[in-house]
C-alpha cells in the first residue's frame, strides 16, 4: 500500500470472512486480490481456465482478471496444440509476455528451488526365515522427544 501511495494510488485494505471472500471471488467483486495460480510442470489446461475468454464471464471461474483477449486465446490454442516440447516452450513464453505486458497480474514472488523437509523415522526389519514372508514398516524408537 505504501508503494501504491508513492505513485498516487490511495489503496485501502478490507478484511472479509471466508464466505464473503469466496462470494466476492465468484462474482468478480474486487479491485485487486492476492492469488496463487497453481501450475503443473507442463502447462496446459490450467492456463485455459485462468486466461481464456470463454472463462471470463462464468461466475466462479478462475479467470480472475476477466481476460477476454483474442491474442491470448490464440496463444492458448497454440500451447494446447503443441506437438513438441520446443513448441510448448515457445507458446508458453509468448503467452507469458502478452500476459505481463497487458498488466493482468503482478508477479509477487518466485522460487527457483523446492523446499523439502526430510526426516527418516521409518524402520524396516528383514523377515525371519520361519515367517510367512510378509514385510512390515514401523516407526523407529525415538532417542529424544522432538
Order of alpha helices (4+ residues) and beta strands (2+ residues): alpha-alpha-alpha-alpha-alpha-beta-beta
